[in-house]
Amino acid sequence: MKTLPKNGVKNVLIVGGGTAGWLTACFLAKQLGAGADGAVQITLVESKEIGIIGVGEGTFPSIRGTLATIGIDEARFIRECNGTFKQGIRFNHWVREPGAPGADHYFHPFSLPSQRPGGPDLLPYWLQGVAGKDVAFAAATTMQKRVADAAHAPKRPGDADFMGPLNYAYHFDAGKFAALLSTHAQSLGVKHVQATVERVALDDDGAIGAVHTKEAGVLTADLYIDCTGFRAALIGEALGTTFRNINDVLFVDRALAIQVPYERPDAPIASYTIATAHEAGWTWDIGLHERRGVGYVYSSRYTDDTRAEEVLRGYIGKAADGLNPRQLKLNVGYREQHWVKNCVAVGLSGGFLEPLESSGIGLIETAAYLVSYLFPHDGDFEPVAKTFNEMMKARYERIVDFVKLHYCLTQRNDHPFWIDNADMASVPPSLQDKLAMWRKRAPHRMDFVVDYEMYPPSSWQYVLYGMEYPTELYANAKTLPRTEEARHEFAMIQQVSQRALADLPTHRAMVEHLARRG
Ligand code: FAD
């Protein structure tokens, strides 16, 4: 018979104070209660010396629910985190190299394809060309592309917090976000200790027994949450869990990050992340309220650091003069087990996939939610660890497929990085199966197990058709039955987009409205 801790789980120690540590602290404090009156005592220890990674500025719309749950209002978030609205991602030059004939970009919007109650599913009609020749799927089925292209906001000043006519996430300054979460978590009763963990001691069962710190002595808890970033001081260094490297599928393993000022204080702010493909990776370009965050993620197998910096500077232009990028080495992959005995990894300690679709913070949100939902009050970790590990592994596997989808359909043959990415030998069999299925029919929600997915079916559709995948729909059918209705719908979407542009403020105006709100 297994022995459970006599008093159950009463003390939680979170090690690490980046986005993962503080978001988990807020979530647990809010869901379980913390401090003297709460069910558990939550302590977060972080090292001043080591600091946080300080990147990770793009999110997925799930962040709105997370902020609402932990009790941070939208205006405060925008004001304190240099925040802006993100309506999707614009992918430049992913399909073909610059200058080649054909579309030079596509858009992955967060709003779902329009579907009137009882109206036709527009995708099959778009595939048959009913929306018009060369009209991209995202432009035909949502008004978001047009709104975002014009640098308008997804919502108006009178709209409620976290609500708007269009779906959205945020861009923000990672350092400021961690500081806001820290203040907020402490107001919810989380205890804060500033100390560096020097040694992690295991008990007789091989579980974590204590952490020994330089400044605050020995700290013990019933449950330890490892949020120490790439270091993985508990789950990796102390417990030795296996890290599954996936560099054979996703090739990028380095990043250069730089903060770029706007040319003028009233410059328009892009309301999407701009992901531009280059010879051996891609740049992100994120418009915050008071600056841009720009970076190049690249593969050290296909380029070197000097050339990578040239590419980044070439992309930014004169605005990069006198600025020095930070270099980061990336461990791309994830742990086979995220929860082992009395230790659970959240954030980079559990895994990292390149930031193409902002999966990092989304995975932290999922993990923090799962820890609070599955919380083992009685100290019986085993069944909880099993469920947690299954859920996290499944999510990682599906995100790997989704990110690889962006690469493997490329028509670029200007550099070995792209040629090798399109080689089916680098594509996981699970994604190959999906692609084979979608050759004959479009992705449908029944193709996905919703609880294992971070991205909805529409995201797969936007990327698949943005990358010009040739689904040979109904090869034998000449016309679909609701063609006239669909044609009318496509026309309506264009009309509504015009009205939305008149109705929605510019992105900068909306951000400044919220930043001023006290
Ligand atoms: P960190 O921020 O590294 O925090 C680790 C914490 O642990 C720090 O407080 C540190 O002091 C502490 N610590 C470490 N060792 C010790 C010790 N021995 N004792 C005490 N404390 C210790 N995600 C997105 O969702 N969107 C993006 O756009 C995005 N872009 C990214 C771009 C790049 C180049 C990279 C590398 C990542 C990106 N991510 C992105 C991922 C995102 O940055 C992370 O998921 C997020 O910041 C969480 O990091 P973390 O809290 O796990 O680690």
Boltz pocket constraint, residues with backbone or C-beta under 6 A from the ligand:
constraints:
  - pocket:
      binder: B
      contacts: [[A, 15], [A, 16], [A, 17], [A, 18], [A, 19], [A, 20], [A, 21], [A, 45], [A, 46], [A, 47], [A, 48], [A, 49], [A, 50], [A, 51], [A, 52], [A, 53], [A, 54], [A, 55], [A, 56], [A, 57], [A, 58], [A, 59], [A, 174], [A, 195], [A, 196], [A, 197], [A, 198], [A, 227], [A, 228], [A, 229], [A, 230], [A, 231], [A, 233], [A, 255], [A, 257], [A, 295], [A, 328], [A, 330], [A, 346], [A, 347], [A, 348], [A, 349], [A, 355], [A, 358], [A, 359], [A, 360], [A, 361], [A, 362], [A, 364]]
      max_distance: 6.0
